[in-house]
Amino acid sequence: MHQSPAICQLDSFLAEVSVEVDKDAACYFPPDCGRYEVKPGLMPLGVDLGNDRADKQVFQIDSNFAPYRQAKLFARAECLSKYCQTYSYCGVAGAIAHLIITRLIREYPQYFHLERLSTGNFVLHCHLTAETLYLDADWQLQQAQSNVIPAYISTLDALASQVQEDLAVVCRGSNGENWLRAIHLCYPNHWAAEDKIGKDFALVHAPVAGMEKINQRAGAIVNTMIERKPMVRFAWGLSTDTRLNHHPKPPLGISVEKWQGREFNLDNPRLYLRIERQTIWGLPKYDAALFTIRTYFRDCRAIKQDAVLRPKLVAALDSMTADSLVYKGLAASKSSILRWLNDENLP
């Protein structure tokens, strides 16, 4: 029996991505220190983390591109404004677009080709998606040869749909204020673009447990993001699925319980390390910084069998404060997860 189109669409929203470690995929383990810490944790972009060329790149494109792309298309089709927001973005839009395109054609010349026309306009050929983007001299989208629905509304929207990262743009003003100016977030981890756009660093991160001291230095941190050389940092948590899109509001037709996840079942254990590789590339000339988020998953069943990684994950989870456990959605399941990780007899 064939499923109805409506059911197929709902199943698409719930689709998960592979956690198999492909030979071309980067692999990270943020709990390596054995503690859960809330800190900037900024490192120079390009520091050797065991992934050769991938560690030097802003964008990490691998053989898992297709399901990441599909997740973005489903999110955009559901409600574009739910995942893409801007706030007084025009002043830096061209500079950010130029930066993204420059990185893409340098990091992946086999996938992206930029053509400059005699008029001063540009044509970006995106071979992974078979799309062509027509841009004016200021890098603003004029037209796209693409079948996506809804059509791309901006260069940022079009470029974000060519990569496996979510994108955000942070800006600062002359009097010290800062704000989130643009965000394209199709892989949200229980937070929403609509709730964050236009807010400053401290307000954006106010719900994060343990951020109080960092938020007191919010202005200095934003200055670092904009003025320093490109940087990378990592964030992590635990999930019970490998679905990229965990927006707080489920799509129509899907219950909150089914959509939210995070319920660990000791009788049928599914547990994954959800990892975010975040890069920061400052543009001091424009008082702005590009912030990218690449989401990865690692199966905790494999970590459990690793004599080196398992105790580090156990220690890191055990070190979480009560507030952090609540924020991470682990307060009710911590004891069951630790029992499963520590008991070799549990499958």
SEFI-320953 format. One line per 8 residues: number of its first residue (from 1); for each residue y, z, x of N, C-alpha, C. Coordinates in nm, 3 decimals, padded with zeros to 5 digits. Example, Ala and Ser with C-alpha at 12.3 -4.5 7.8 and 13.67 -1.06 7.14 Angstrom:
<atoms>
1> -00.569,00.780,01.319,-00.450,00.780,01.230,-00.330,00.780,01.320 | -00.225,00.708,01.285,-00.106,00.714,01.367,00.003,00.787,01.290;
</atoms>
This chain:
<atoms>
1> -00.120,00.000,00.086,00.000,00.000,00.000,00.124,00.000,00.089 | 00.220,-00.086,00.056,00.343,-00.094,00.134,00.442,00.012,00.088 | 00.515,00.068,00.184,00.620,00.163,00.151,00.742,00.088,00.099 | 00.818,00.154,00.011,00.940,00.094,-00.040,01.043,00.089,00.072 | 01.143,-00.002,00.062,01.247,-00.009,00.164,01.319,00.124,00.183 | 01.341,00.198,00.072,01.411,00.327,00.082,01.332,00.426,00.166 | 01.199,00.430,00.143,01.115,00.522,00.220,01.111,00.481,00.366 | 01.103,00.351,00.391,01.103,00.302,00.529,01.232,00.341,00.601;
9> 01.345,00.335,00.528,01.472,00.371,00.588,01.476,00.519,00.623 | 01.425,00.605,00.534,01.421,00.748,00.562,01.332,00.777,00.681 | 01.218,00.709,00.689,01.129,00.727,00.803,01.199,00.687,00.933 | 01.285,00.586,00.925,01.357,00.541,01.044,01.451,00.649,01.096 | 01.517,00.721,01.005,01.606,00.829,01.047,01.529,00.940,01.118 | 01.402,00.958,01.080,01.321,01.066,01.136,01.242,01.022,01.259 | 01.259,00.898,01.301,01.183,00.845,01.415,01.213,00.923,01.542 | 01.110,00.940,01.624,01.123,01.012,01.750,01.110,00.914,01.866;
17> 01.155,00.958,01.983,01.145,00.873,02.102,01.034,00.924,02.192 | 00.988,00.836,02.279,00.879,00.870,02.369,00.924,00.971,02.473 | 00.833,01.062,02.509,00.862,01.157,02.617,00.780,01.126,02.741 | 00.707,01.015,02.735,00.630,00.977,02.852,00.725,00.946,02.968 | 00.690,00.992,03.084,00.774,00.969,03.201,00.742,00.832,03.259 | 00.825,00.734,03.224,00.806,00.599,03.275,00.850,00.594,03.421 | 00.797,00.499,03.492,00.828,00.490,03.635,00.976,00.462,03.659 | 01.046,00.406,03.558,01.186,00.374,03.578,01.280,00.475,03.513;
25> 01.225,00.581,03.454,01.308,00.680,03.385,01.336,00.799,03.476 | 01.459,00.846,03.473,01.494,00.965,03.551,01.426,01.087,03.492 | 01.402,01.187,03.575,01.333,01.308,03.532,01.408,01.430,03.586 | 01.444,01.522,03.495,01.521,01.640,03.534,01.457,01.767,03.477 | 01.488,01.880,03.540,01.438,02.010,03.494,01.548,02.115,03.514 | 01.645,02.121,03.421,01.759,02.212,03.438,01.724,02.361,03.450 | 01.613,02.412,03.389,01.585,02.555,03.404,01.526,02.591,03.540 | 01.545,02.509,03.639,01.480,02.527,03.768,01.512,02.661,03.833;
33> 01.631,02.717,03.803,01.669,02.845,03.865,01.601,02.964,03.797 | 01.536,02.941,03.683,01.469,03.050,03.614,01.559,03.138,03.530 | 01.682,03.092,03.507,01.774,03.167,03.421,01.848,03.070,03.330 | 01.878,03.117,03.208,01.964,03.040,03.119,02.106,03.086,03.144 | 02.191,02.995,03.190,02.327,03.030,03.225,02.426,02.938,03.154 | 02.534,02.997,03.109,02.643,02.920,03.050,02.754,02.913,03.154 | 02.765,02.800,03.220,02.863,02.782,03.327,02.892,02.633,03.342 | 03.005,02.598,03.406,03.035,02.455,03.423,02.925,02.381,03.498;
41> 02.875,02.438,03.606,02.764,02.377,03.679,02.791,02.235,03.727 | 02.915,02.210,03.768,02.954,02.074,03.807,02.906,02.041,03.948 | 02.846,01.923,03.962,02.800,01.872,04.091,02.858,01.732,04.111 | 02.873,01.691,04.236,02.921,01.553,04.259,02.823,01.452,04.201 | 02.875,01.353,04.131,02.789,01.246,04.082,02.729,01.173,04.202 | 02.597,01.158,04.200,02.529,01.093,04.311,02.450,01.189,04.395 | 02.463,01.321,04.371,02.382,01.417,04.444,02.235,01.387,04.418 | 02.154,01.398,04.522,02.013,01.360,04.513,01.935,01.463,04.431;
49> 01.889,01.422,04.314,01.808,01.507,04.228,01.667,01.451,04.211 | 01.631,01.362,04.302,01.496,01.309,04.304,01.474,01.180,04.228 | 01.585,01.115,04.186,01.571,00.994,04.105,01.633,00.871,04.170 | 01.651,00.877,04.301,01.701,00.762,04.377,01.830,00.706,04.317 | 01.832,00.578,04.288,01.954,00.510,04.243,02.006,00.564,04.111 | 01.916,00.608,04.024,01.958,00.655,03.891,02.054,00.774,03.901 | 02.037,00.859,04.002,02.124,00.975,04.016,02.267,00.936,04.052 | 02.285,00.815,04.102,02.419,00.769,04.141,02.491,00.698,04.027;
57> 02.421,00.673,03.919,02.478,00.592,03.812,02.537,00.676,03.699 | 02.642,00.624,03.639,02.696,00.686,03.517,02.599,00.661,03.402 | 02.554,00.538,03.390,02.465,00.500,03.280,02.322,00.484,03.333 | 02.228,00.536,03.256,02.087,00.528,03.295,02.012,00.450,03.186 | 01.986,00.325,03.217,01.915,00.237,03.124,01.772,00.222,03.174 | 01.675,00.247,03.085,01.535,00.238,03.126,01.453,00.169,03.018 | 01.322,00.171,03.033,01.234,00.099,02.941,01.228,00.161,02.802 | 01.292,00.275,02.784,01.300,00.338,02.652,01.426,00.294,02.577;
65> 01.493,00.189,02.625,01.620,00.147,02.565,01.607,00.115,02.417 | 01.502,00.045,02.376,01.490,-00.003,02.238,01.499,00.109,02.134 | 01.422,00.219,02.144,01.434,00.324,02.043,01.568,00.397,02.047 | 01.629,00.407,02.165,01.763,00.467,02.173,01.864,00.379,02.100 | 01.856,00.252,02.123,01.944,00.155,02.055,01.922,00.162,01.904 | 01.796,00.166,01.863,01.765,00.168,01.720,01.821,00.293,01.654 | 01.814,00.406,01.723,01.869,00.531,01.667,02.020,00.519,01.646 | 02.088,00.451,01.737,02.233,00.431,01.719,02.262,00.340,01.601;
73> 02.184,00.235,01.587,02.207,00.142,01.477,02.182,00.209,01.343 | 02.078,00.291,01.333,02.052,00.363,01.208,02.164,00.461,01.177 | 02.213,00.531,01.279,02.322,00.626,01.257,02.448,00.553,01.210 | 02.483,00.444,01.275,02.602,00.368,01.236,02.589,00.316,01.094 | 02.469,00.269,01.058,02.448,00.212,00.925,02.455,00.320,00.817 | 02.414,00.441,00.852,02.419,00.550,00.754,02.563,00.581,00.716 | 02.649,00.606,00.817,02.790,00.635,00.793,02.861,00.638,00.927 | 02.931,00.532,00.961,02.989,00.518,01.093,03.085,00.632,01.126;
81> 03.166,00.675,01.029,03.264,00.779,01.056,03.200,00.915,01.082 | 03.073,00.928,01.047,02.999,01.052,01.073,02.968,01.066,01.222 | 02.966,00.952,01.291,02.923,00.951,01.431,03.029,00.898,01.528 | 03.132,00.836,01.478,03.235,00.777,01.563,03.373,00.818,01.512 | 03.450,00.885,01.597,03.582,00.935,01.559,03.681,00.914,01.674 | 03.806,00.885,01.639,03.912,00.878,01.740,04.035,00.952,01.688 | 04.121,00.992,01.782,04.243,01.065,01.749,04.351,01.021,01.848 | 04.450,00.944,01.800,04.558,00.894,01.886,04.501,00.834,02.014;
89> 04.407,00.743,01.996,04.328,00.693,02.109,04.387,00.570,02.176 | 04.478,00.501,02.111,04.524,00.370,02.159,04.575,00.372,02.303 | 04.643,00.478,02.342,04.705,00.482,02.474,04.609,00.475,02.591 | 04.485,00.520,02.572,04.389,00.521,02.682,04.268,00.432,02.655 | 04.262,00.370,02.538,04.144,00.292,02.499,04.113,00.182,02.599 | 04.216,00.110,02.644,04.194,00.000,02.737,04.141,00.048,02.871 | 04.197,00.157,02.922,04.153,00.210,03.051,04.008,00.258,03.045 | 03.971,00.322,02.936,03.833,00.370,02.920,03.737,00.252,02.908;
97> 03.777,00.151,02.830,03.692,00.032,02.816,03.672,-00.037,02.951 | 03.781,-00.049,03.027,03.773,-00.111,03.160,03.678,-00.032,03.250 | 03.688,00.100,03.247,03.600,00.184,03.328,03.453,00.164,03.291 | 03.423,00.168,03.161,03.284,00.153,03.116,03.229,00.017,03.158 | 03.306,-00.088,03.135,03.260,-00.223,03.168,03.240,-00.237,03.319 | 03.332,-00.182,03.397,03.319,-00.188,03.542,03.190,-00.122,03.589 | 03.160,-00.005,03.531,03.036,00.064,03.570,02.913,-00.018,03.528 | 02.917,-00.075,03.410,02.801,-00.150,03.360,02.771,-00.272,03.446;
105> 02.874,-00.349,03.480,02.847,-00.471,03.556,02.810,-00.439,03.702 | 02.853,-00.322,03.752,02.815,-00.283,03.888,02.676,-00.220,03.891 | 02.646,-00.138,03.792,02.518,-00.068,03.791,02.404,-00.155,03.739 | 02.436,-00.247,03.649,02.332,-00.332,03.588,02.377,-00.478,03.578 | 02.398,-00.543,03.693,02.441,-00.684,03.689,02.338,-00.775,03.623 | 02.213,-00.731,03.616,02.109,-00.811,03.550,02.122,-00.805,03.397 | 02.194,-00.707,03.345,02.207,-00.689,03.201,02.347,-00.722,03.147 | 02.449,-00.716,03.233,02.587,-00.735,03.187,02.660,-00.832,03.279;
113> 02.730,-00.926,03.218,02.807,-01.025,03.294,02.945,-01.039,03.230 | 03.049,-01.020,03.311,03.186,-01.028,03.262,03.249,-01.160,03.305 | 03.307,-01.228,03.208,03.372,-01.357,03.232,03.520,-01.343,03.198 | 03.606,-01.383,03.291,03.750,-01.381,03.265,03.796,-01.522,03.233 | 03.863,-01.536,03.118,03.909,-01.666,03.073,04.046,-01.698,03.131 | 04.084,-01.823,03.125,04.214,-01.865,03.178,04.329,-01.802,03.101 | 04.303,-01.758,02.979,04.405,-01.693,02.896,04.431,-01.549,02.938 | 04.344,-01.496,03.026,04.355,-01.356,03.063,04.263,-01.267,02.982;
121> 04.202,-01.324,02.879,04.106,-01.248,02.798,03.971,-01.240,02.869 | 03.881,-01.159,02.812,03.751,-01.137,02.875,03.638,-01.162,02.776 | 03.523,-01.198,02.831,03.401,-01.212,02.753,03.292,-01.132,02.824 | 03.234,-01.036,02.754,03.127,-00.956,02.812,02.994,-00.998,02.749 | 02.904,-01.046,02.833,02.772,-01.087,02.787,02.675,-00.970,02.808 | 02.616,-00.923,02.699,02.526,-00.808,02.703,02.384,-00.858,02.678 | 02.306,-00.871,02.783,02.177,-00.938,02.772,02.071,-00.852,02.706 | 02.081,-00.721,02.715,01.981,-00.634,02.652,01.982,-00.648,02.501;
129> 02.100,-00.666,02.444,02.113,-00.675,02.299,02.139,-00.818,02.252 | 02.152,-00.911,02.346,02.184,-01.050,02.314,02.316,-01.060,02.238 | 02.409,-00.971,02.270,02.541,-00.971,02.206,02.648,-01.017,02.304 | 02.754,-01.073,02.249,02.868,-01.116,02.330,02.993,-01.053,02.271 | 03.071,-00.987,02.356,03.193,-00.920,02.312,03.314,-00.995,02.367 | 03.406,-01.028,02.277,03.527,-01.100,02.314,03.643,-01.000,02.313 | 03.708,-00.984,02.428,03.811,-00.883,02.445,03.942,-00.947,02.488 | 04.053,-00.888,02.447,04.181,-00.941,02.492,04.214,-00.887,02.631;
137> 04.332,-00.920,02.682,04.368,-00.882,02.818,04.380,-00.731,02.836 | 04.394,-00.658,02.726,04.402,-00.512,02.730,04.268,-00.446,02.695 | 04.161,-00.526,02.696,04.025,-00.478,02.672,03.999,-00.435,02.528 | 04.082,-00.483,02.437,04.061,-00.452,02.297,03.968,-00.556,02.234 | 03.877,-00.510,02.151,03.779,-00.599,02.089,03.847,-00.694,01.991 | 03.824,-00.824,02.009,03.876,-00.925,01.919,03.768,-00.979,01.827 | 03.648,-00.991,01.882,03.537,-01.048,01.806,03.407,-01.010,01.877 | 03.300,-01.004,01.801,03.169,-00.977,01.859,03.066,-01.073,01.801;
145> 02.992,-01.135,01.888,02.879,-01.217,01.844,02.760,-01.122,01.832 | 02.741,-01.072,01.710,02.644,-00.965,01.688,02.606,-00.962,01.542 | 02.486,-00.911,01.514,02.439,-00.900,01.376,02.439,-00.757,01.325 | 02.500,-00.665,01.398,02.495,-00.525,01.356,02.576,-00.505,01.228 | 02.529,-00.412,01.146,02.597,-00.374,01.022,02.609,-00.221,01.020 | 02.734,-00.171,01.004,02.861,-00.242,00.994,02.901,-00.305,01.127 | 02.993,-00.400,01.120,03.041,-00.467,01.240,03.112,-00.366,01.331 | 03.113,-00.395,01.459,03.182,-00.307,01.553,03.330,-00.296,01.518;
153> 03.382,-00.174,01.524,03.521,-00.151,01.485,03.614,-00.141,01.605 | 03.558,-00.131,01.725,03.641,-00.114,01.844,03.558,-00.147,01.968 | 03.626,-00.156,02.081,03.554,-00.178,02.206,03.464,-00.058,02.236 | 03.514,00.062,02.211,03.433,00.182,02.236,03.305,00.179,02.154 | 03.317,00.144,02.028,03.200,00.137,01.939,03.100,00.033,01.991 | 03.151,-00.082,02.031,03.063,-00.189,02.079,02.995,-00.152,02.211 | 03.071,-00.092,02.303,03.014,-00.057,02.432,02.915,00.058,02.421 | 02.946,00.155,02.336,02.854,00.268,02.317,02.720,00.221,02.265;
161> 02.721,00.110,02.193,02.598,00.057,02.134,02.516,-00.025,02.233 | 02.565,-00.036,02.356,02.492,-00.109,02.460,02.421,-00.016,02.558 | 02.438,00.115,02.540,02.386,00.210,02.639,02.307,00.321,02.571 | 02.238,00.401,02.652,02.156,00.510,02.600,02.230,00.644,02.606 | 02.359,00.639,02.628,02.442,00.760,02.634,02.533,00.769,02.513 | 02.567,00.890,02.474,02.680,00.914,02.386,02.805,00.922,02.473 | 02.922,00.895,02.412,03.046,00.889,02.488,03.154,00.975,02.424 | 03.237,01.035,02.509,03.352,01.111,02.461,03.467,01.092,02.560;
169> 03.589,01.108,02.511,03.707,01.095,02.595,03.794,01.218,02.576 | 03.824,01.286,02.686,03.908,01.405,02.686,04.042,01.369,02.750 | 04.152,01.418,02.691,04.285,01.387,02.743,04.367,01.516,02.757 | 04.475,01.506,02.834,04.567,01.618,02.847,04.710,01.567,02.831 | 04.799,01.657,02.792,04.938,01.623,02.774,05.024,01.680,02.885 | 05.152,01.646,02.884,05.243,01.688,02.990,05.273,01.837,02.987 | 05.254,01.900,02.872,05.284,02.043,02.861,05.160,02.131,02.871 | 05.049,02.072,02.919,04.930,02.152,02.944,04.826,02.151,02.834;
177> 04.858,02.092,02.720,04.759,02.089,02.613,04.652,01.985,02.644 | 04.537,01.998,02.580,04.429,01.900,02.596,04.360,01.882,02.462 | 04.292,01.770,02.447,04.224,01.746,02.320,04.116,01.640,02.337 | 04.023,01.640,02.243,03.917,01.539,02.239,03.971,01.419,02.165 | 03.988,01.308,02.236,04.059,01.194,02.180,03.966,01.091,02.116 | 03.843,01.083,02.162,03.747,00.988,02.105,03.607,01.040,02.127 | 03.519,01.008,02.033,03.380,01.049,02.048,03.290,00.952,01.972 | 03.184,00.908,02.039,03.082,00.822,01.978,02.951,00.896,01.999;
185> 02.905,00.967,01.896,02.797,01.066,01.908,02.686,01.035,01.809 | 02.594,00.949,01.848,02.482,00.914,01.762,02.358,00.999,01.788 | 02.361,01.080,01.896,02.250,01.168,01.927,02.295,01.314,01.926 | 02.361,01.359,01.818,02.414,01.495,01.818,02.303,01.600,01.818 | 02.327,01.706,01.891,02.232,01.817,01.898,02.286,01.934,01.816 | 02.283,01.915,01.683,02.325,02.018,01.588,02.476,02.044,01.593 | 02.555,01.940,01.620,02.700,01.949,01.605,02.753,01.813,01.563 | 02.874,01.809,01.513,02.925,01.689,01.447,03.056,01.641,01.509;
193> 03.067,01.510,01.525,03.189,01.451,01.580,03.310,01.483,01.493 | 03.289,01.480,01.361,03.402,01.503,01.269,03.462,01.642,01.286 | 03.381,01.739,01.329,03.428,01.876,01.344,03.503,01.899,01.475 | 03.488,01.808,01.571,03.542,01.831,01.705,03.662,01.744,01.740 | 03.676,01.628,01.677,03.779,01.533,01.716,03.919,01.594,01.702 | 04.002,01.571,01.803,04.140,01.620,01.801,04.157,01.764,01.844 | 04.047,01.835,01.866,04.055,01.976,01.905,04.059,01.990,02.057 | 04.108,02.106,02.103,04.113,02.128,02.247,03.979,02.182,02.297;
201> 03.967,02.192,02.428,03.841,02.229,02.492,03.788,02.361,02.438 | 03.875,02.461,02.427,03.831,02.593,02.383,03.780,02.590,02.240 | 03.849,02.519,02.152,03.805,02.511,02.012,03.675,02.431,01.999 | 03.663,02.324,02.077,03.540,02.244,02.073,03.419,02.329,02.108 | 03.437,02.417,02.208,03.325,02.495,02.259,03.319,02.637,02.203 | 03.407,02.670,02.109,03.410,02.806,02.054,03.275,02.852,01.997 | 03.198,02.765,01.929,03.070,02.812,01.873,02.962,02.840,01.978 | 02.982,02.795,02.101,02.878,02.809,02.204,02.873,02.954,02.252;
209> 02.759,03.017,02.237,02.743,03.156,02.281,02.759,03.166,02.432 | 02.839,03.264,02.476,02.858,03.286,02.619,02.970,03.206,02.680 | 03.051,03.138,02.598,03.157,03.051,02.650,03.291,03.122,02.665 | 03.298,03.250,02.634,03.426,03.318,02.627,03.504,03.311,02.760 | 03.439,03.343,02.870,03.509,03.342,03.000,03.547,03.201,03.041 | 03.459,03.106,03.014,03.490,02.967,03.049,03.608,02.917,02.968 | 03.611,02.951,02.840,03.720,02.904,02.753,03.855,02.961,02.795 | 03.854,03.075,02.863,03.980,03.131,02.914,04.039,03.043,03.024;
217> 03.954,02.962,03.086,03.998,02.871,03.193,03.994,02.726,03.147 | 04.005,02.705,03.017,03.987,02.571,02.960,04.081,02.468,03.023 | 04.208,02.503,03.037,04.304,02.409,03.094,04.268,02.368,03.235 | 04.227,02.464,03.316,04.189,02.435,03.455,04.064,02.348,03.460 | 03.971,02.372,03.369,03.848,02.291,03.367,03.879,02.147,03.329 | 03.966,02.128,03.230,04.004,01.992,03.192,04.075,01.922,03.308 | 04.162,01.995,03.379,04.228,01.935,03.495,04.126,01.892,03.600 | 04.024,01.973,03.620,03.917,01.939,03.715,03.845,01.813,03.671;
225> 03.816,01.803,03.541,03.748,01.685,03.489,03.827,01.558,03.515 | 03.959,01.568,03.502,04.045,01.450,03.514,04.077,01.416,03.659 | 04.097,01.518,03.742,04.150,01.495,03.877,04.045,01.482,03.986 | 03.930,01.545,03.967,03.828,01.542,04.072,03.751,01.410,04.071 | 03.674,01.389,04.177,03.585,01.273,04.182,03.477,01.288,04.076 | 03.408,01.180,04.040,03.308,01.186,03.933,03.204,01.296,03.956 | 03.165,01.360,03.845,03.076,01.475,03.851,02.962,01.460,03.750 | 02.861,01.545,03.768,02.748,01.549,03.675,02.711,01.695,03.651;
233> 02.665,01.723,03.531,02.615,01.856,03.497,02.501,01.840,03.397 | 02.433,01.951,03.368,02.319,01.945,03.277,02.325,02.058,03.176 | 02.274,02.030,03.058,02.255,02.132,02.955,02.113,02.116,02.902 | 02.057,02.223,02.846,01.920,02.213,02.796,01.896,02.312,02.682 | 01.793,02.280,02.607,01.747,02.367,02.500,01.603,02.330,02.467 | 01.549,02.389,02.363,01.412,02.361,02.321,01.414,02.306,02.180 | 01.332,02.205,02.155,01.323,02.145,02.022,01.176,02.128,01.985 | 01.151,02.110,01.858,01.013,02.091,01.811,00.988,01.946,01.772;
241> 01.079,01.857,01.808,01.058,01.714,01.789,01.136,01.640,01.896 | 01.119,01.510,01.901,01.194,01.428,01.997,01.287,01.331,01.926 | 01.340,01.375,01.812,01.438,01.293,01.740,01.573,01.310,01.807 | 01.639,01.200,01.836,01.767,01.204,01.904,01.878,01.256,01.814 | 01.876,01.217,01.688,01.984,01.250,01.595,01.955,01.379,01.520 | 02.024,01.485,01.558,02.016,01.612,01.485,02.156,01.651,01.438 | 02.220,01.560,01.365,02.349,01.590,01.303,02.329,01.706,01.205 | 02.427,01.797,01.195,02.410,01.910,01.103,02.386,01.870,00.958;
249> 02.439,01.753,00.918,02.421,01.707,00.780,02.314,01.598,00.776 | 02.205,01.620,00.703,02.100,01.518,00.697,02.144,01.395,00.618 | 02.083,01.281,00.643,02.110,01.162,00.560,02.066,01.188,00.417 | 02.122,01.114,00.324,02.083,01.127,00.184,01.934,01.102,00.168 | 01.868,01.191,00.092,01.726,01.174,00.066,01.636,01.253,00.158 | 01.694,01.321,00.259,01.616,01.403,00.351,01.661,01.548,00.338 | 01.568,01.640,00.318,01.602,01.780,00.300,01.654,01.841,00.429 | 01.735,01.945,00.415,01.789,02.015,00.532,01.676,02.071,00.617;
257> 01.574,02.127,00.552,01.462,02.188,00.624,01.389,02.084,00.710 | 01.362,01.969,00.651,01.289,01.865,00.723,01.375,01.805,00.834 | 01.505,01.797,00.810,01.595,01.734,00.906,01.624,01.825,01.026 | 01.645,01.952,01.001,01.693,02.040,01.107,01.589,02.064,01.216 | 01.463,02.084,01.181,01.362,02.112,01.282,01.378,02.250,01.340 | 01.336,02.267,01.465,01.346,02.393,01.539,01.252,02.502,01.487 | 01.153,02.468,01.405,01.057,02.568,01.358,00.928,02.551,01.437 | 00.904,02.642,01.530,00.785,02.635,01.615,00.665,02.691,01.541;
265> 00.556,02.615,01.540,00.433,02.655,01.471,00.325,02.681,01.575 | 00.287,02.808,01.588,00.188,02.845,01.689,00.051,02.784,01.661 | 00.024,02.753,01.534,-00.105,02.693,01.499,-00.109,02.543,01.527 | 00.007,02.483,01.532,00.017,02.340,01.564,00.138,02.319,01.655 | 00.127,02.366,01.779,00.246,02.373,01.866,00.299,02.237,01.910 | 00.426,02.215,01.882,00.501,02.102,01.936,00.629,02.159,01.993 | 00.650,02.139,02.121,00.768,02.196,02.186,00.813,02.103,02.298 | 00.944,02.079,02.303,00.999,01.987,02.401,01.125,02.046,02.464;
273> 01.140,02.021,02.591,01.264,02.053,02.659,01.361,01.939,02.631 | 01.471,01.971,02.563,01.574,01.870,02.534,01.682,01.884,02.640 | 01.699,01.779,02.717,01.786,01.782,02.834,01.903,01.688,02.813 | 02.022,01.733,02.849,02.140,01.647,02.846,02.194,01.631,02.988 | 02.195,01.509,03.035,02.263,01.476,03.160,02.404,01.431,03.124 | 02.503,01.506,03.169,02.641,01.480,03.132,02.719,01.438,03.256 | 02.783,01.322,03.250,02.867,01.280,03.362,03.014,01.282,03.319 | 03.099,01.305,03.417,03.244,01.312,03.394,03.312,01.222,03.496;
281> 03.392,01.130,03.447,03.465,01.036,03.535,03.612,01.042,03.498 | 03.692,01.101,03.585,03.833,01.120,03.556,03.919,00.999,03.584 | 04.023,00.983,03.504,04.124,00.879,03.524,04.261,00.948,03.527 | 04.298,01.008,03.641,04.422,01.086,03.646,04.547,01.006,03.612 | 04.545,00.876,03.640,04.660,00.792,03.606,04.686,00.792,03.456 | 04.581,00.811,03.378,04.592,00.809,03.232,04.573,00.948,03.170 | 04.565,01.050,03.254,04.544,01.188,03.206,04.425,01.195,03.111 | 04.317,01.131,03.151,04.199,01.124,03.065,04.072,01.128,03.149;
289> 03.961,01.157,03.083,03.830,01.156,03.148,03.727,01.104,03.050 | 03.635,01.022,03.102,03.521,00.977,03.024,03.407,01.075,03.044 | 03.347,01.116,02.934,03.236,01.213,02.935,03.116,01.145,02.871 | 03.005,01.137,02.943,02.885,01.074,02.888,02.774,01.177,02.871 | 02.690,01.156,02.770,02.578,01.246,02.744,02.452,01.162,02.728 | 02.358,01.177,02.819,02.229,01.110,02.809,02.123,01.215,02.776 | 02.052,01.196,02.666,01.950,01.290,02.620,01.812,01.247,02.667 | 01.740,01.344,02.721,01.600,01.324,02.761,01.514,01.432,02.697;
297> 01.385,01.405,02.688,01.288,01.505,02.643,01.175,01.517,02.744 | 01.127,01.641,02.762,01.005,01.663,02.840,00.909,01.748,02.756 | 00.784,01.707,02.751,00.684,01.776,02.670,00.649,01.909,02.736 | 00.670,02.018,02.662,00.640,02.151,02.717,00.490,02.174,02.734 | 00.408,02.091,02.672,00.264,02.103,02.695,00.232,02.069,02.841 | 00.301,01.969,02.895,00.282,01.935,03.036,00.344,02.041,03.127 | 00.460,02.094,03.086,00.524,02.200,03.164,00.435,02.324,03.167 | 00.371,02.354,03.056,00.282,02.470,03.047,00.169,02.461,03.149;
305> 00.124,02.342,03.178,00.013,02.322,03.270,00.058,02.312,03.416 | 00.189,02.320,03.438,00.244,02.309,03.573,00.269,02.450,03.628 | 00.200,02.485,03.734,00.207,02.621,03.789,00.345,02.654,03.845 | 00.425,02.553,03.878,00.559,02.576,03.932,00.663,02.581,03.820 | 00.657,02.487,03.727,00.760,02.476,03.623,00.744,02.579,03.512 | 00.621,02.610,03.473,00.599,02.700,03.360,00.667,02.836,03.379 | 00.646,02.907,03.491,00.711,03.037,03.505,00.863,03.029,03.506 | 00.918,02.918,03.552,01.064,02.902,03.551,01.116,02.887,03.409;
313> 01.046,02.810,03.327,01.087,02.796,03.187,01.071,02.927,03.113 | 00.962,02.997,03.136,00.938,03.127,03.072,01.050,03.224,03.108 | 01.083,03.232,03.236,01.188,03.324,03.281,01.323,03.286,03.222 | 01.352,03.157,03.217,01.481,03.112,03.162,01.492,03.146,03.015 | 01.386,03.122,02.939,01.387,03.155,02.797,01.399,03.305,02.777 | 01.329,03.381,02.858,01.331,03.527,02.847,01.467,03.584,02.883 | 01.547,03.508,02.960,01.678,03.557,03.004,01.789,03.531,02.903 | 01.760,03.455,02.798,01.863,03.423,02.699,01.909,03.548,02.625;
321> 02.040,03.560,02.608,02.093,03.670,02.528,02.061,03.648,02.381 | 02.077,03.754,02.303,02.051,03.742,02.159,02.142,03.637,02.096 | 02.268,03.634,02.138,02.362,03.535,02.083,02.321,03.393,02.121 | 02.276,03.374,02.244,02.233,03.242,02.288,02.109,03.196,02.212 | 02.018,03.288,02.184,01.898,03.254,02.107,01.935,03.207,01.967 | 02.032,03.274,01.907,02.077,03.234,01.773,02.142,03.096,01.781 | 02.230,03.075,01.878,02.299,02.947,01.893,02.201,02.834,01.917 | 02.098,02.859,01.995,01.998,02.757,02.028,01.891,02.742,01.921;
329> 01.898,02.823,01.815,01.799,02.813,01.708,01.663,02.867,01.747 | 01.660,02.963,01.840,01.533,03.013,01.893,01.508,03.161,01.863 | 01.598,03.224,01.789,01.585,03.368,01.766,01.454,03.404,01.699 | 01.414,03.325,01.599,01.293,03.357,01.524,01.165,03.315,01.595 | 01.176,03.223,01.689,01.055,03.166,01.749,01.034,03.203,01.895 | 01.127,03.276,01.955,01.116,03.307,02.098,00.982,03.372,02.132 | 00.942,03.474,02.059,00.819,03.547,02.093,00.697,03.456,02.081 | 00.694,03.372,01.978,00.580,03.280,01.961,00.576,03.177,02.072;
337> 00.692,03.127,02.111,00.698,03.028,02.218,00.651,03.089,02.350 | 00.699,03.210,02.380,00.658,03.276,02.504,00.508,03.304,02.504 | 00.457,03.346,02.389,00.312,03.371,02.380,00.234,03.244,02.409 | 00.278,03.133,02.350,00.210,03.005,02.370,00.218,02.959,02.515 | 00.335,02.973,02.575,00.352,02.930,02.714,00.268,03.013,02.810 | 00.255,03.142,02.780,00.186,03.233,02.872,00.035,03.240,02.853 | -00.014,03.196,02.738,-00.157,03.207,02.708,-00.227,03.074,02.735 | -00.308,03.070,02.839,-00.378,02.947,02.874,-00.483,02.909,02.771;
345> -00.525,03.005,02.689,-00.629,02.978,02.590,-00.575,02.914,02.463 | -00.441,02.917,02.448,-00.380,02.851,02.331,-00.355,02.706,02.366 | -00.396,02.613,02.279,-00.383,02.470,02.311,-00.237,02.425,02.313;
</atoms>
